Structure formats: structure tokens, C-alpha cells
Amino acid sequence: MAVSVRLFGPYAQAVGSHHSIDLADCSVEALFEHLAKDSSLLQASKSSCRPAVNHKFVDWDHVVADGDEVAFIPPVSGG
């Protein structure tokens, strides 16, 4: 299955902003862990990250389907 992954802010700086990934059926959490395996920033920030699939926020156990666009959104601060 092929999915498109978008990352923003410090996540994009750490591993790039866009990825096309071919994986077997998996959850959003498994996909995040696949991306985070080489990034200590991603590994450390999972608890504050919000996953989204096809422009809708989802839970970590959401199963990704072929052709989905998955986004991992870091916390946002402002003033």
C-alpha cells in the first residue's frame, strides 16, 4: 500500500516535509514509528504530536488505507 506523509515545523526539519511510503497495512502509530526510527526528535515528541488522515484528526490506532494522506502535526505555540 502506498501512502503520502506530510510533516510540519520541526518534524519537517528533522526528516523532511513530504514522504511517499510503501508499507503493509498498518496503523498511524506504526507509520509514525517507521518515520521516527532515525529521529530522536520524533521519538521524543510522539505524546505531543497530532496525527491526521485525509485532513481529519484521528487516533493513533487508526488503520491507514492505500492512497491516504497522513500528516503529523507538532504542537503550536503562539503569543
C-alpha positions as CSV (number, residue, x, y, z in Angstrom):
1,M,0.0,0.0,0.0
2,A,1.3,3.5,-0.8
3,V,0.6,6.5,1.4
4,S,1.7,10.1,1.4
5,V,3.1,11.5,4.6
6,R,3.3,15.2,5.4
7,L,5.4,16.6,8.3
8,F,5.4,20.2,9.6
9,G,7.6,22.5,11.7
10,P,10.5,20.9,13.5
11,Y,9.4,17.4,12.2
12,A,9.9,18.6,8.6
13,Q,13.3,20.0,9.5
14,A,14.3,16.7,11.1
15,V,13.2,14.2,8.5
16,G,11.8,16.2,5.5
17,S,8.3,17.6,4.8
18,H,6.9,15.0,2.4
19,H,7.4,11.3,2.0
20,S,5.8,8.6,-0.2
21,I,5.9,5.3,1.7
22,D,5.0,1.8,0.7
23,L,4.1,-0.4,3.7
24,A,1.8,-3.3,4.5
25,D,-1.4,-2.4,6.3
26,C,-0.6,-0.5,9.4
27,S,-1.9,1.9,12.0
28,V,-1.0,5.6,12.1
29,E,1.2,4.8,15.1
30,A,3.2,2.2,13.2
31,L,3.7,4.6,10.4
32,F,4.9,7.3,12.9
33,E,7.3,4.8,14.5
34,H,8.6,3.9,11.0
35,L,9.5,7.6,10.4
36,A,10.8,8.1,13.9
37,K,13.3,5.2,13.9
38,D,16.1,7.5,12.8
39,S,15.0,10.7,14.5
40,S,15.3,11.3,18.2
41,L,13.2,14.4,17.9
42,L,10.2,12.4,16.5
43,Q,10.7,9.6,19.0
44,A,10.6,12.1,21.9
45,S,7.6,14.1,20.7
46,K,5.0,11.4,20.0
47,S,3.0,12.4,23.1
48,S,2.5,15.9,21.8
49,C,2.0,15.1,18.2
50,R,-1.4,15.0,16.5
51,P,-2.0,12.6,13.6
52,A,-4.4,13.4,10.8
53,V,-5.6,11.3,7.9
54,N,-7.1,12.9,4.8
55,H,-7.4,16.3,6.6
56,K,-9.1,14.9,9.7
57,F,-7.6,14.3,13.1
58,V,-7.5,10.6,14.1
59,D,-6.5,8.3,17.0
60,W,-3.1,6.6,16.9
61,D,-4.8,3.2,16.2
62,H,-6.5,4.4,13.0
63,V,-5.6,2.0,10.2
64,V,-4.2,3.7,7.1
65,A,-5.6,2.8,3.7
66,D,-3.9,2.8,0.3
67,G,-3.8,6.3,-1.1
68,D,-4.3,8.1,2.2
69,E,-2.5,11.3,3.1
70,V,-1.2,11.2,6.6
71,A,0.0,14.2,8.5
72,F,1.9,14.5,11.8
73,I,1.3,17.9,13.3
74,P,3.6,19.2,16.1
75,P,2.3,21.4,18.9
76,V,1.9,25.0,18.0
77,S,2.7,27.9,20.3
78,G,1.8,31.5,19.8
79,G,1.6,34.7,21.6
